[in-house]
């Protein structure tokens, strides 16, 4: 995506950041072809090798369509294990002790050979024994250029009595400790400013805004979202939950003038349903591509990063229009404080 | 909506707030029939009396359909005057020096006689000369129970050279100084917790979250939104801008588990177009009623306030799931700070 003429004239070496940005916009193609690699279900009995083979096939299919970036789901290498009450080795088998590691090296190797980078989510077990629901961003030459640990862990610490399927993320993971960092990528991706979320994060506008305040142009999100109310209610079905998932990606992309790629692990995992609906959303909040199945499926779109400018420079020119002095409740407390009750005496 | 039995047993007199809330939920009907009173265009030459007569007709139509709450647009008594460069009396004619005042008293009187309350937006000129883009909430017996002054003023202080239509809200109004207060309403409205926004506020998730952190159950919003890019661009048309308007109401209602009523002044005002699309949105983000015209039009829906509980108690249980320590950028700064540029040397 380099513009040879500008580089030859030495303009890009200028210390003036505004000038550099202007040159990029004028002289670089800032269109990045990207893919959402939705995955169908992964059963507890599936081998790692079987799952990795599916991911390689998705990677190949995306590369054949010209994608330079492929977004995989949350916890992509395994089933969504927080639905089960587990301990010891039964739990540890789902965690990665390093990244890459021998079980996933083939994904890194194939991507690098193809000149394709990727986002992938996995369960991280650090050398000092900490556990996170994690995602990484790997560039087109196989370097890990960004890491994110899930902040908005849903579910509960203790299992719900009598429930066939649990949601135990609060039991198995610590809260992410890296904030919501945005990353400046290289020339293969048009120097896009990219950010990551994982699943439930996308329902919280704070996640998006912290990235928006870093000028994010493309947000990558992997998810495993139940096709029913994982908290035990009966008022939410797969259609409603898919609607919620798509709605929050669309509106938050618009309100932060960013592209978003949201990618599901979908379908029936050992009797427990996951929604699909993986989508690529433009900075106007419009869906430009969406998966149609609950299976392994690649969708591709051309991400024109400069389409973010209309929103970022006008309606959502944050410096001109935001009023942080009115937002203090957002950071001063977690929970609700209702207005006083009327006097009933 | 009172439950006579509980009152007779003295339960509502209990000092235990949690118990009172539980009794409300169990014993009160918390279904409020509410209306969006979309207004068609108001020309500069239209008289105040003509416009007020239209509002009375909308009020009557809503009351005939059983509505106990009617939501009118932003700056409902006048044309959207910030599109014009004005000064002196030419500007002052659009401002209200008191509320109610003789020019609008008939609206208060008719509403009180009908037992209907309302939200209405207007330009406020205070006794000490301050100017705000304001909205009030008037209960079913004609009392002003809430006031809000617009925080997110769009547009510019200086007129844009060569533009036929301006957006001069930043010139004519001060930034709202009341925060985003939520109000506990009376028994006629099921003791709903209500909040207000004005127009552009609805595009900013912070507005919604500050209300959400007060347990808001119904957000009333009036708007005048251009059917083109008011900042001078050409990439946004009426369809896209109506989509944006509806999208942000839907997603922010869902993310805060609240009902929302968003009401336009619509149509062609002196050659400048305004979108319609007034809508009533449920706490799942679903549109339950939407205006079909760009003219005076009433839409009505039954607002079951307890539908908010599913979201507030589970997915969006803020106390359980929000992580304010990760949100600090939201209140620490207004504008964007991009990640560092790569080293180009």
Interface residues (C-beta under 8 A of the other chain):
Chain A: X12 X13 X17 X20 X151 X152 X153 X154 X175 X176 X179 X180 X181 X182 X183 X184 X186 X191 X193 X200 X203 X204 X205 X206 X208 X209 X210 X212 X213 X214 X215 X229 X231 X233 X235 X236 X240 X243 X244 X247 X248 X250 X251 X252 X254 X255 X284 X285 X286 X310 X312 X314 X315 X316 X318 X319 X320 X321 X322 X323 X324 X326 X327 X328 X329 X330 X331 X332 X333 X334 X335 X336 X337 X338 X339 X340 X341 X342 X344 X345
Chain B: X12 X13 X14 X17 X20 X151 X152 X153 X154 X175 X176 X179 X180 X181 X182 X183 X184 X186 X191 X193 X200 X203 X204 X205 X206 X208 X209 X210 X212 X213 X214 X215 X229 X231 X233 X235 X236 X240 X243 X244 X247 X248 X250 X251 X252 X254 X255 X284 X285 X286 X310 X312 X314 X315 X316 X318 X319 X320 X321 X322 X323 X324 X326 X327 X328 X329 X330 X331 X332 X333 X334 X335 X336 X337 X338 X339 X340 X341 X342 X344 X345
